[in-house]
């Protein structure tokens, strides 16, 4: 199966969680919006009313005739097909539950710089952003990181699900990467308390296919248009 | 199967989306935290480290040995078992995609009164709340409502998925209920433009089991501790 991924071409954003799964599995895929005329194709697919099943927003994945949106939903679909989760239903539901928790975390990371409205610039909501980011740093990041650390500790295994890497591990890697970029001082303080999560991050980064991807031009650089943005004033 | 639902006893919140599905299906279930010593049972289950699969937050559902958290994940599991979605994978993924879009909408509804931090009182973030609510009313509610309206229009059917009611229809009903409570003026203005969504809401409310549930003491009243809160100043 040759997958088509549709996502904004200039940011990692939510699409990156899907890219990491496709890359780790060595799947055949096209990052459509990054090809010539790809943005047009993406817009067309979103507006195609006839289909009756329009995505609310990117990312979405075309797999044969299926068009699947919502990051966690895409990963739920891809997981067993890419060998990135075990087949039995309980395992798939547990992985999905963790992925949905990461999705909540991602939304909160985004809202640190856009607490008022996505339709306004960061500069128009800076005061609120400072307050929201302070709460995110002191309460939310420790709560989420602590949650995953606790699971890794109780499992005692190399990865979140079991001995094999799953798409949830890739997503936790990406969260840590993003938080390091956006909140380097906060993460420098918190990482020592979450050694298992940091080890998992390193283990994922060292996987041959992922290491290759991360150093390739296919990996978009972090930047201040994405979900994880570095604004010094939000990390003090 | 006798299901056990775990959720905060004094609010509708996210648990309500699960309650509606269980009620519509006439499923046997216990709303555990609303029984004597139920809150203790809920806390114990969340802290039980041995299980290795702790929920991050309520709601969660106990189904035999399975403990499933994340509202949309619970509904994904229950859907086919309660006859509230068709069995084939494409239908289940499409329903889930819509449910995840509703989950995003719910989070945004919550953040209108808590744009800075869940750990602070509304009164401590009132100015930011006014601004966020203004954007929610003018941009976000029309965008989400318009999305579902467009699907209903293109389908031309009584319900979102097909001719039979699905858990997504129940959730859209609940969104409209919640928004009417929290933002009555906004909804009075918007409803005429979204006739199919309003009709779907009424169709769901008139279903015998749901009508019975909605007028029973099992339905918690909307209040200012929940996700949908009525603050006059946020609806002007």
Interface residues (C-beta under 8 A of the other chain):
Chain A: X49 X50 X52 X53 X54 X55 X56 X66 X68 X69 X70 X72 X73 X76 X77 X90 X93 X94 X96 X97 X100 X101 X104 X107 X111 X115 X116 X117 X119 X120 X125 X128 X131 X132 X135 X139 X144 X147 X150 X151 X154 X155
Chain B: X49 X50 X52 X53 X54 X55 X56 X66 X68 X69 X70 X72 X73 X76 X77 X90 X93 X94 X96 X97 X100 X101 X104 X107 X111 X115 X116 X117 X119 X120 X125 X128 X131 X132 X135 X139 X144 X147 X150 X151 X154 X155
